[in-house]
Amino acid sequence: MTSTIPVETSLNKFEKLKSEKDGLAVKAELADFARIGWEAMDATDRDHRLKWMGVFFRPVTPGQFMVRLRMPNGILTSGQMRVLAEVVQRYGEDGSADITTRQNIQLRGIRLEDIPDIFQQFEQAGLTSIQSGMDNVRNITGSPVAGIDADELIDTRGLVRKVQDMITNNGEGNPSFSNLPRKFNIAIAGCRDNSIHAEINDIAFIPAFKAGRLGFNVLVGGFFSAKRCEAAVPLNAWVDPRDVVTLCEAILLVYRNSGLRANRQKSRLMWLIDDWGMDKFRAAVEQQVGHPLTAAALKDEILWDKRDHIGIHAQKQPALNYVGLHIPVGRLYAPDMFDLARIANVYGSGEIRLTVEQNVIIPDVPDSRVAPLLKEPLLSKFSVNPSVLMRSLVSCTGAQFCNFALIETKNRAVALAEELDAELTFTRAVRIHWTGCPNSCGQPQVADIGLMGTKVRKDGKAAEGVDLYMGGKVGKHAELGTCVRKGIACDDLKPVLRDLLIEQFGAQPKQVAVL
């Protein structure tokens, strides 16, 4: 395997900085960066190459960096959660962390001078943030109840771990995959409900039977960007679980070597598939694999509506349960993280799982321990039975910490959902997703109602606003939503959403008692 990529006559800014120095090279320079401080660093190293180590400079909080972990399949131990809590408490200026829509955790407010100590703690705890930003494969998602779901088809945990180890060289950093044309997402489903949002990944593996054998149908090319959003399309390939890692490697090598690099807005995998056509792309993957791919199974096993895993659910293991806790918009503080670690130890097996809806699962809770767990004070904050709109609410980081965001999202999303939940009754779930900018980290295109941050004019002045998306579907017949209305001022949003919830989602105003 080589890291050679085609040489183009003109390079955009990002291809130029990658050609000058591999992002992984900063791994050896972290101690020097910590010593000299962020203001004395080379700007390209600070603003871009540090992302190869999972360290993100944030202009809106100068001197305070974000650190993004890698957590394959969204699984961590209580000990690892305690380490993250200690980092947030000791080093984080604002003492917070966020669960992401890729089953991952991001730590806020970290100072560069503390990074070497923090990374040493990560290593001792079996944690890593390597290659979690820029043009690398992002956190690999899998079924959040893998290995414990009574109805699962295949346990994805080992496969997800093997794919990550291949891509990151077992967490040491892998130059073979540190210079992709753009970021890349991989997901592996093991259940029947598309809990991974397969359609928005560059590669997605969907359970399917072929000649009586369980394997995966393969989708490719799904992505969101500021310029284009596309659902993944069939590769017309079925793979045995033993070949998942090999196929991932082959697709990544084809993308690395042949992906479009001139225009970063047209560099995701789908642009290459469009340029070549699926037949040529599939043939290139076959050449890389070294043999023809097996045609896809005629049908896959995604048969159910998508589950959110909140609440109490029996596991396949007798007398054990997993308990899904709702974490409002994924925001955690150090005391919450310590409490989650303690609860996982006291009531479960010491394991904690994250979902793409930014929630937490505590697995392996014995029948006899469920009732005491439900009495824990933390569950008044992280409910097992949240209100309808809060239950399915998702939000990106927003302008509080992200310089790309055009509006504040998390606090606004929670406040508005709580107000509407208090005023309306619902006969069905309604999924509302907020994202602060067109990069779509909050995935508004997969929501019933998606809200994308923008700038508007209100009373002759610039104001925060949203574009309204609708029609996103998840589960068996997943579809991406589209923009149906632009430029709604955030101050005017509540009555718009209230009317929408009543007219199109069957909500009813609550009766107010007359005294």
KOLTOR-400049 format. One record per residue (C-alpha): residue number from 1; residue in three letters; z negated, x negated, y negated. Coordinates in Angstrom, 2 decimals. Last residue first. Layout:
residues N
  resi  resn       pz       px       py
   NUM   ALA        Z        X        Y
...
***
This chain:
residues 515
  resi  resn       pz       px       py
   515   LEU   -37.18    59.75   -29.64
   514   VAL   -33.54    59.91   -28.58
   513   ALA   -32.81    57.80   -25.53
   512   VAL   -29.56    55.85   -25.77
   511   GLN   -27.11    56.62   -22.99
   510   LYS   -25.21    53.55   -21.92
   509   PRO   -21.57    53.34   -22.91
   508   GLN   -19.26    53.45   -19.90
   507   ALA   -17.19    50.66   -18.34
   506   GLY   -14.05    51.65   -16.47
   505   PHE   -12.28    48.30   -16.64
   504   GLN    -9.22    49.14   -18.75
   503   GLU   -10.42    51.50   -21.50
   502   ILE   -14.15    50.82   -21.50
   501   LEU   -13.98    47.04   -21.03
   500   LEU   -11.14    46.78   -23.54
   499   ASP   -13.00    48.81   -26.14
   498   ARG   -16.06    46.59   -25.81
   497   LEU   -13.94    43.44   -25.81
   496   VAL   -12.28    44.36   -29.12
   495   PRO   -15.60    45.57   -30.56
   494   LYS   -17.19    42.17   -29.75
   493   LEU   -14.33    39.97   -30.93
   492   ASP   -14.39    40.53   -34.70
   491   ASP   -16.67    37.60   -35.57
   490   CYS   -14.71    35.49   -33.07
   489   ALA   -11.55    36.13   -35.09
   488   ILE    -8.76    37.39   -32.84
   487   GLY    -5.68    35.16   -33.16
   486   LYS    -3.36    36.10   -30.35
   485   ARG    -3.03    39.04   -28.00
   484   VAL    -1.63    39.43   -24.50
   483   CYS    -1.73    35.84   -23.26
   482   THR    -1.00    35.67   -19.56
   481   GLY    -3.06    35.75   -16.37
   480   LEU    -2.36    33.62   -13.34
   479   GLU    -2.08    35.37    -9.99
   478   ALA    -3.99    35.20    -6.72
   477   HIS    -3.01    37.65    -4.00
   476   LYS    -5.64    36.79    -1.39
   475   GLY    -8.50    35.89    -3.72
   474   VAL    -8.31    35.51    -7.47
   473   LYS    -6.45    37.50   -10.10
   472   GLY    -5.74    36.73   -13.75
   471   GLY    -4.24    39.69   -15.56
   470   MET    -5.50    39.16   -19.10
   469   TYR    -5.57    36.47   -21.77
   468   LEU    -6.84    36.93   -25.34
   467   ASP    -6.34    34.20   -27.94
   466   VAL    -9.57    33.29   -29.64
   465   GLY   -11.01    32.68   -33.10
   464   GLU   -13.03    30.33   -35.24
   463   ALA   -12.44    30.68   -38.98
   462   ALA   -10.28    29.26   -41.77
   461   LYS   -10.61    31.28   -44.99
   460   GLY    -8.52    33.95   -46.67
   459   ASP   -10.75    36.80   -45.52
   458   LYS   -10.23    35.60   -41.96
   457   ARG    -7.59    33.04   -41.05
   456   VAL    -7.55    31.87   -37.44
   455   LYS    -8.23    28.71   -35.44
   454   THR    -8.02    28.80   -31.65
   453   GLY   -10.26    29.02   -28.61
   452   MET    -8.94    30.59   -25.42
   451   LEU   -10.57    33.77   -24.08
   450   GLY    -9.70    35.02   -20.62
   449   ILE   -10.40    38.54   -19.38
   448   ASP    -9.87    39.33   -15.72
   447   ALA   -10.07    35.59   -15.24
   446   VAL    -7.77    33.06   -13.55
   445   GLN    -5.83    32.18   -16.74
   444   PRO    -9.04    31.63   -18.72
   443   GLN    -9.69    28.41   -16.74
   442   GLY   -12.68    27.05   -18.70
   441   CYS   -11.07    23.60   -18.78
   440   SER    -8.02    25.30   -20.31
   439   ASN    -6.44    22.36   -22.19
   438   PRO    -5.45    25.06   -24.70
   437   CYS    -8.84    24.80   -26.46
   436   GLY   -12.44    26.02   -26.28
   435   THR   -12.21    27.84   -22.99
   434   TRP   -14.04    31.06   -22.17
   433   HIS   -13.79    32.97   -18.89
   432   ILE   -14.71    36.64   -18.37
   431   ARG   -14.78    38.08   -14.83
   430   VAL   -15.44    41.80   -14.63
   429   ALA   -17.26    43.21   -11.60
   428   ARG   -16.93    46.92   -10.91
   427   THR   -18.61    50.23   -11.78
   426   PHE   -20.05    48.98   -15.05
   425   THR   -22.65    50.23   -17.52
   424   LEU   -22.39    49.26   -21.17
   423   GLU   -24.65    48.41   -24.12
   422   ALA   -26.99    45.83   -22.62
   421   ASP   -24.20    44.13   -20.67
   420   LEU   -22.18    43.98   -23.91
   419   GLU   -25.00    42.23   -25.76
   418   GLU   -25.72    39.81   -22.91
   417   ALA   -22.04    38.94   -22.56
   416   LEU   -21.74    38.27   -26.30
   415   ALA   -24.77    36.00   -26.43
   414   VAL   -23.77    34.07   -23.31
   413   ALA   -20.19    33.45   -24.46
   412   ARG   -21.29    32.45   -27.97
   411   ASN   -23.77    29.92   -26.63
   410   LYS   -21.18    28.41   -24.28
   409   THR   -18.06    28.51   -26.47
   408   GLU   -18.14    26.83   -29.87
   407   ILE   -14.56    26.74   -31.16
   406   LEU   -11.57    24.41   -31.47
   405   ALA   -12.55    22.26   -28.49
   404   PHE   -10.84    18.88   -28.27
   403   ASN   -13.83    16.98   -29.71
   402   CYS   -16.10    18.23   -26.94
   401   PHE   -19.89    18.32   -27.35
   400   GLN   -20.85    21.41   -29.35
   399   ALA   -17.17    22.29   -29.72
   398   GLY   -16.96    23.89   -26.29
   397   THR   -18.24    22.69   -22.93
   396   CYS   -16.13    25.11   -20.87
   395   SER   -17.33    28.60   -20.08
   394   VAL   -17.59    30.90   -17.08
   393   LEU   -19.16    34.37   -16.92
   392   SER   -19.03    36.15   -13.56
   391   ARG   -22.69    37.15   -13.24
   390   MET   -23.26    37.43   -16.99
   389   LEU   -20.81    40.29   -17.21
   388   VAL   -22.40    42.30   -14.40
   387   SER   -26.08    41.54   -14.91
   386   PRO   -27.66    38.85   -12.76
   385   ASN   -29.08    39.40    -9.26
   384   VAL   -30.14    36.06    -7.76
   383   SER   -31.27    35.00   -11.23
   382   PHE   -31.53    31.54   -12.76
   381   LYS   -33.93    32.23   -15.63
   380   SER   -36.36    34.59   -13.86
   379   LEU   -35.56    32.54   -10.77
   378   LEU   -37.27    29.51   -12.31
   377   PRO   -40.61    31.33   -12.12
   376   GLU   -40.50    31.22    -8.27
   375   LYS   -41.19    34.67    -6.80
   374   LEU   -37.79    34.82    -5.07
   373   LEU   -38.67    31.65    -3.18
   372   PRO   -41.81    33.27    -1.75
   371   ALA   -39.68    36.15    -0.39
   370   VAL   -37.03    33.88     1.12
   369   ARG   -39.45    31.57     2.93
   368   SER   -40.00    33.61     6.11
   367   ASP   -36.27    34.05     6.66
   366   PRO   -35.83    30.29     6.56
   365   VAL   -33.93    28.79     3.57
   364   ASP   -31.18    26.47     4.79
   363   PRO   -29.04    26.46     1.65
   362   ILE   -29.90    26.52    -2.09
   361   ILE   -26.68    27.42    -3.93
   360   VAL   -26.09    26.67    -7.60
   359   ASN   -23.64    28.16   -10.14
   358   GLN   -20.84    26.80   -12.32
   357   GLU   -18.23    29.32   -11.05
   356   VAL   -16.58    26.43    -9.17
   355   THR   -19.75    26.30    -7.06
   354   LEU   -22.52    23.72    -6.70
   353   ARG   -24.64    22.94    -3.67
   352   ILE   -28.19    21.64    -3.29
   351   GLU   -29.73    20.13    -0.15
   350   GLY   -33.42    19.41     0.43
   349   SER   -33.57    21.39     3.66
   348   GLY   -34.72    24.63     2.10
   347   TYR   -37.86    26.23     0.63
   346   VAL   -39.98    23.32    -0.53
   345   ASN   -37.28    20.67    -0.78
   344   ALA   -34.59    22.78    -2.44
   343   ILE   -37.24    24.28    -4.72
   342   ARG   -38.41    20.84    -5.84
   341   ALA   -34.86    19.67    -6.63
   340   LEU   -34.14    22.90    -8.51
   339   ASP   -37.36    22.46   -10.50
   338   PHE   -36.51    18.89   -11.47
   337   MET   -33.07    20.09   -12.60
   336   ASP   -34.50    22.96   -14.61
   335   PRO   -36.98    20.62   -16.32
   334   ALA   -34.08    18.26   -17.23
   333   TYR   -31.91    20.96   -18.76
   332   LEU   -29.01    22.75   -17.08
   331   ARG   -26.00    24.64   -18.52
   330   GLY   -23.57    26.08   -15.97
   329   VAL   -22.41    29.02   -18.12
   328   PRO   -25.64    30.88   -17.20
   327   ILE   -26.79    29.40   -13.86
   326   HIS   -26.75    32.21   -11.27
   325   LEU   -28.63    31.21    -8.14
   324   GLY   -27.13    31.63    -4.68
   323   VAL   -29.60    31.64    -1.81
   322   TYR   -28.43    30.43     1.59
   321   ASN   -30.17    31.83     4.62
   320   LEU   -31.59    30.64     7.93
   319   ALA   -32.93    32.71    10.86
   318   PRO   -30.09    31.66    13.17
   317   GLN   -27.58    29.11    11.78
   316   LYS   -24.39    30.96    10.79
   315   GLN   -26.08    31.59     7.48
   314   ALA   -27.44    34.90     6.18
   313   HIS   -26.88    35.55     2.49
   312   ILE   -29.26    36.03    -0.44
   311   GLY   -27.79    36.36    -3.94
   310   ILE   -24.84    34.70    -5.69
   309   HIS   -22.09    33.47    -3.36
   308   ASP   -19.31    34.37    -5.88
   307   ARG   -17.01    35.86    -3.24
   306   LYS   -13.23    36.12    -3.67
   305   ASP   -11.60    39.15    -2.14
   304   TRP   -10.77    38.59     1.49
   303   LEU    -7.76    37.66     3.61
   302   ILE    -7.03    33.99     2.99
   301   GLU    -6.10    33.16     6.59
   300   ASP    -2.53    31.96     6.08
   299   LYS     0.71    33.50     7.20
   298   LEU     4.04    32.30     8.58
   297   ALA     2.57    28.89     9.40
   296   ALA     4.17    26.13     7.36
   295   ALA     6.91    23.94     8.82
   294   THR     5.72    20.73    10.47
   293   LEU     6.39    17.65     8.37
   292   PRO     8.98    15.15     9.51
   291   HIS     7.79    11.57    10.20
   290   GLY     6.84     8.40     8.33
   289   VAL     4.33     9.88     5.91
   288   GLN     6.14     8.30     2.94
   287   GLN     9.53     9.49     4.19
   286   GLU     8.09    12.96     4.76
   285   VAL     6.74    13.01     1.21
   284   ALA    10.16    12.03    -0.13
   283   ALA    11.77    14.78     1.96
   282   ARG     9.31    17.33     0.56
   281   PHE    10.19    16.30    -2.99
   280   LYS    13.92    16.47    -2.28
   279   ASP    13.66    19.95    -0.76
   278   MET    11.28    21.18    -3.48
   277   GLY    13.61    20.42    -6.37
   276   TRP    13.75    17.02    -8.02
   275   ASP    13.00    17.81   -11.66
   274   ASP    10.95    20.93   -10.93
   273   ILE     8.91    19.07    -8.31
   272   LEU     8.39    16.22   -10.78
   271   TRP     7.25    18.68   -13.46
   270   MET     4.92    20.31   -10.94
   269   LEU     3.12    16.99   -10.40
   268   ARG     1.88    16.71   -13.99
   267   SER     3.87    14.54   -16.38
   266   LYS     5.56    16.91   -18.82
   265   GLN     3.04    16.98   -21.68
   264   ARG     2.53    13.26   -21.12
   263   ASN     6.19    12.63   -22.02
   262   ALA     7.76     9.44   -20.63
   261   ARG     5.74     9.35   -17.40
   260   LEU     7.50    11.54   -14.85
   259   GLY     6.17    11.01   -11.33
   258   SER     8.12     8.67    -9.06
   257   ASN     5.74     5.95    -7.88
   256   ARG     2.42     7.66    -8.52
   255   TYR     3.67    11.09    -7.44
   254   VAL     5.20     9.79    -4.23
   253   LEU     2.04     7.77    -3.58
   252   LEU    -0.19    10.78    -4.26
   251   ILE     1.84    12.95    -1.91
   250   ALA     1.58    10.35     0.85
   249   GLU    -2.17     9.80     0.39
   248   CYS    -2.88    13.52     0.48
   247   LEU    -0.74    13.82     3.62
   246   THR    -2.63    11.02     5.36
   245   VAL    -6.02    12.48     4.41
   244   VAL    -5.09    15.93     5.74
   243   ASP    -3.62    14.63     9.01
   242   ARG    -6.67    15.10    11.26
   241   PRO    -7.02    18.68     9.96
   240   ASP    -3.60    19.43    11.51
   239   VAL    -1.01    20.05     8.88
   238   TRP     1.33    22.91     8.03
   237   ALA     4.13    22.34     5.52
   236   ASN     6.43    24.60     3.55
   235   LEU     5.29    22.85     0.35
   234   PRO     4.25    26.28    -0.92
   233   VAL     3.83    26.71    -4.69
   232   ALA     0.82    26.08    -6.94
   231   ALA     0.45    28.39    -9.94
   230   GLU     1.78    27.15   -13.26
   229   CYS     0.36    26.75   -16.75
   228   ARG     2.34    25.08   -19.54
   227   LYS     2.01    23.44   -22.93
   226   ALA    -1.75    22.99   -23.38
   225   SER    -2.14    22.29   -19.70
   224   PHE    -3.10    24.13   -16.53
   223   PHE    -2.01    23.08   -13.05
   222   GLY    -0.70    24.07    -9.62
   221   GLY     1.88    21.69    -8.15
   220   VAL     1.42    21.87    -4.40
   219   LEU     0.36    24.31    -1.68
   218   VAL    -0.20    23.25     1.94
   217   ASN    -0.79    25.45     4.98
   216   PHE    -3.77    24.16     6.89
   215   GLY    -4.91    23.75    10.48
   214   LEU    -6.18    25.97    13.25
   213   ARG    -4.19    25.87    16.48
   212   GLY    -2.85    29.00    18.19
   211   ALA     0.79    28.10    17.71
   210   LYS     0.05    27.59    14.01
   209   PHE    -3.09    29.11    12.52
   208   ALA    -3.73    28.83     8.79
   207   PRO    -6.53    27.61     6.55
   206   ILE    -5.34    26.75     3.00
   205   PHE    -5.08    23.16     1.77
   204   ALA    -4.44    22.78    -1.95
   203   ILE    -2.65    19.95    -3.72
   202   ASP    -2.00    19.89    -7.48
   201   ASN    -4.64    22.60    -7.81
   200   ILE    -4.63    25.87    -9.78
   199   GLU    -3.48    28.12    -6.92
   198   ALA    -6.23    27.03    -4.56
   197   HIS    -8.99    28.63    -6.61
   196   ILE   -11.62    26.95    -4.38
   195   SER   -13.38    30.11    -3.14
   194   ASN   -10.08    31.33    -1.73
   193   ASP   -11.81    34.06     0.32
   192   ARG   -11.15    33.37     4.01
   191   CYS   -13.15    30.17     4.40
   190   GLY   -12.30    26.49     4.87
   189   ALA   -10.42    25.71     1.69
   188   ILE    -9.56    22.15     0.63
   187   ALA    -8.94    21.35    -3.03
   186   ILE    -7.15    18.49    -4.81
   185   ASN    -6.65    18.00    -8.56
   184   PHE    -4.65    15.28   -10.33
   183   LYS    -4.81    13.76   -13.80
   182   ARG    -1.61    12.29   -15.25
   181   PRO     1.12     9.77   -14.38
   180   LEU    -1.20     8.15   -11.83
   179   ASN    -2.58     4.71   -12.56
   178   SER    -5.93     4.34   -10.81
   177   PHE    -4.63     5.35    -7.38
   176   SER    -3.76     2.00    -5.79
   175   PRO    -6.30     0.33    -8.06
   174   ASN    -9.11     1.87    -5.95
   173   GLY   -12.67     1.88    -7.25
   172   GLU   -15.73     0.90    -5.23
   171   GLY   -16.61     4.49    -4.32
   170   ASN   -15.37     4.32    -0.74
   169   ASN   -11.99     2.99    -1.86
   168   THR   -11.77     5.69    -4.55
   167   ILE    -8.79     7.68    -3.19
   166   MET    -9.49     7.10     0.49
   165   ASP   -13.21     7.77     0.07
   164   GLN   -12.44    10.98    -1.80
   163   VAL   -10.11    12.20     0.96
   162   LYS   -12.69    11.32     3.61
   161   ARG   -15.46    13.18     1.76
   160   VAL   -13.32    16.30     1.38
   159   LEU   -12.42    16.20     5.07
   158   GLY   -16.04    15.80     6.15
   157   ARG   -17.23    18.73     4.06
   156   THR   -14.42    21.17     4.88
   155   ASP   -16.06    22.98     7.81
   154   ILE   -13.35    25.17     9.34
   153   LEU   -12.87    28.91     9.83
   152   GLU   -15.93    30.21     8.02
   151   ASP   -17.44    33.56     8.94
   150   ALA   -21.13    32.68     9.31
   149   ASP   -20.93    30.37     6.32
   148   ILE   -23.20    27.35     6.84
   147   GLY   -20.86    24.42     7.47
   146   ALA   -18.96    24.87     4.22
   145   VAL   -20.73    27.30     1.89
   144   PRO   -19.29    25.86    -1.30
   143   SER   -15.76    25.75     0.20
   142   GLY   -14.18    22.56    -1.06
   141   THR   -13.43    20.77    -4.30
   140   ILE   -12.31    17.21    -4.85
   139   ASN   -13.58    15.83    -8.15
   138   ARG   -10.67    14.52   -10.21
   137   VAL    -7.82    12.34    -9.00
   136   ASN    -7.10     9.80   -11.73
   135   ASP    -5.12     9.64   -14.95
   134   MET    -8.05    10.12   -17.34
   133   GLY   -11.48    10.84   -15.85
   132   SER   -13.49    10.76   -12.62
   131   GLN   -12.30     7.37   -11.41
   130   ILE   -15.81     6.18   -10.48
   129   SER   -18.74     8.47   -11.34
   128   THR   -20.83     7.62    -8.29
   127   LEU   -24.00     8.74    -6.55
   126   GLY   -25.59     7.28    -3.40
   125   ALA   -29.08     7.23    -4.92
   124   GLN   -29.29     3.44    -5.22
   123   GLU   -25.81     3.37    -6.73
   122   PHE   -26.66     6.04    -9.27
   121   GLN   -29.83     4.21   -10.31
   120   GLN   -27.80     1.04   -10.89
   119   PHE   -25.29     3.12   -12.85
   118   ILE   -28.06     4.37   -15.10
   117   ASP   -29.35     0.85   -15.78
   116   PRO   -25.84    -0.41   -16.61
   115   ILE   -25.13     2.71   -18.76
   114   ASP   -28.23     2.46   -20.98
   113   GLU   -26.56     0.47   -23.77
   112   LEU   -23.77     3.04   -23.88
   111   ARG   -26.11     5.84   -24.87
   110   ILE   -26.00     9.09   -22.89
   109   GLY   -26.03    12.41   -24.77
   108   ARG   -24.79    14.67   -22.01
   107   LEU   -24.59    14.45   -18.22
   106   GLN   -21.67    16.11   -16.41
   105   ILE   -22.13    17.68   -12.99
   104   ASN   -19.48    18.76   -10.45
   103   GLN   -18.28    21.72    -8.48
   102   ARG   -14.86    21.55   -10.20
   101   THR   -15.58    24.31   -12.75
   100   THR   -18.30    22.09   -14.16
    99   ILE   -22.09    22.16   -13.94
    98   ASP   -23.40    20.94   -17.28
    97   ALA   -26.24    18.59   -18.15
    96   SER   -28.86    18.55   -20.87
    95   GLY   -31.56    16.38   -22.42
    94   ASP   -30.16    16.30   -25.95
    93   GLU   -30.40    12.53   -26.45
    92   GLY   -30.05    11.89   -22.73
    91   TYR   -31.72     8.65   -21.58
    90   ARG   -35.11     9.54   -20.16
    89   GLN   -34.84    13.25   -19.47
    88   VAL   -31.15    13.30   -18.58
    87   VAL   -31.49    10.20   -16.41
    86   GLU   -34.63    11.57   -14.75
    85   ALA   -32.88    14.87   -14.05
    84   LEU   -29.91    13.01   -12.54
    83   VAL   -32.27    11.04   -10.28
    82   ARG   -34.07    14.25    -9.34
    81   MET   -30.75    15.88    -8.42
    80   GLN   -29.96    12.91    -6.20
    79   GLY   -33.28    13.28    -4.42
    78   SER   -32.69    17.01    -3.98
    77   THR   -29.45    16.13    -2.26
    76   LEU   -25.93    16.74    -3.53
    75   ILE   -22.96    18.87    -2.51
    74   GLY   -20.13    20.07    -4.76
    73   ASN   -17.46    19.56    -2.08
    72   PRO   -17.27    15.93    -3.15
    71   MET   -19.65    15.22    -6.03
    70   ARG   -18.12    12.74    -8.49
    69   LEU   -20.17    12.38   -11.66
    68   ARG   -19.09    12.77   -15.28
    67   VAL   -21.01    10.84   -17.94
    66   MET   -20.81    12.05   -21.55
    65   PHE   -21.45     9.55   -24.33
    64   GLN   -23.74     9.63   -27.36
    63   GLY   -22.97     6.97   -29.97
    62   PRO   -20.93     9.40   -32.02
    61   THR   -21.58    13.04   -31.01
    60   VAL   -18.43    14.84   -32.23
    59   PRO   -16.45    11.65   -31.54
    58   ARG   -17.30    11.89   -27.80
    57   PHE   -16.80     8.73   -25.78
    56   PHE   -16.55     9.55   -22.07
    55   VAL   -17.98     7.49   -19.20
    54   GLY   -16.64     8.37   -15.74
    53   MET   -15.83     4.76   -14.92
    52   TRP   -12.09     5.33   -15.39
    51   LYS   -13.14     7.16   -18.57
    50   LEU   -14.30     3.83   -20.00
    49   ARG   -10.60     2.99   -20.33
    48   HIS    -9.94     5.64   -22.99
    47   ASP   -12.04     5.82   -26.14
    46   ARG   -14.20     2.74   -25.65
    45   ASP   -11.65     0.42   -24.03
    44   THR    -8.99     1.51   -26.50
    43   ALA   -11.36     1.10   -29.44
    42   ASP   -12.33    -2.45   -28.52
    41   MET   -16.08    -2.37   -28.65
    40   ALA   -18.21    -3.27   -31.66
    39   GLU   -19.18     0.33   -32.48
    38   TRP   -20.07     1.07   -28.86
    37   GLY   -22.70    -1.63   -28.52
    36   ILE   -22.47    -5.41   -28.05
    35   ARG   -24.87    -5.61   -25.07
    34   ALA   -23.87    -2.37   -23.38
    33   PHE   -20.20    -3.35   -23.65
    32   ASP   -20.98    -6.74   -22.14
    31   ALA   -22.84    -5.15   -19.23
    30   LEU   -19.96    -2.72   -18.68
    29   GLU   -17.33    -5.45   -18.53
    28   ALA   -16.82    -5.77   -14.75
    27   LYS   -16.17    -2.03   -14.44
    26   VAL   -13.83    -2.26   -17.43
    25   ALA   -11.08    -3.52   -15.14
    24   LEU   -10.89    -0.09   -13.50
    23   GLY    -8.79     1.13   -16.43
    22   ASP    -6.04    -1.30   -15.53
    21   LYS    -5.02    -3.37   -18.54
    20   GLU    -1.83    -3.69   -20.58
    19   SER     0.22    -1.28   -18.47
    18   LYS    -2.49     1.36   -18.75
    17   LEU    -2.61     1.04   -22.56
    16   LYS     1.18     1.38   -22.72
    15   GLU     1.29     4.38   -20.40
    14   PHE    -1.24     6.05   -22.69
    13   LYS     0.58     5.41   -25.95
    12   ASN     3.99     6.38   -24.61
    11   LEU     6.12     3.74   -22.99
    10   SER     9.73     2.88   -23.75
     9   THR    11.95     0.91   -21.38
     8   GLU    10.29     2.28   -18.27
     7   VAL     8.94     0.12   -15.45
     6   PRO     8.55     2.02   -12.18
     5   ILE     5.14     1.78   -10.57
     4   THR     3.74    -0.89    -8.28
     3   SER     0.21    -0.31    -6.99
     2   THR     0.96    -1.39    -3.44
     1   MET     0.00     0.00     0.00
***
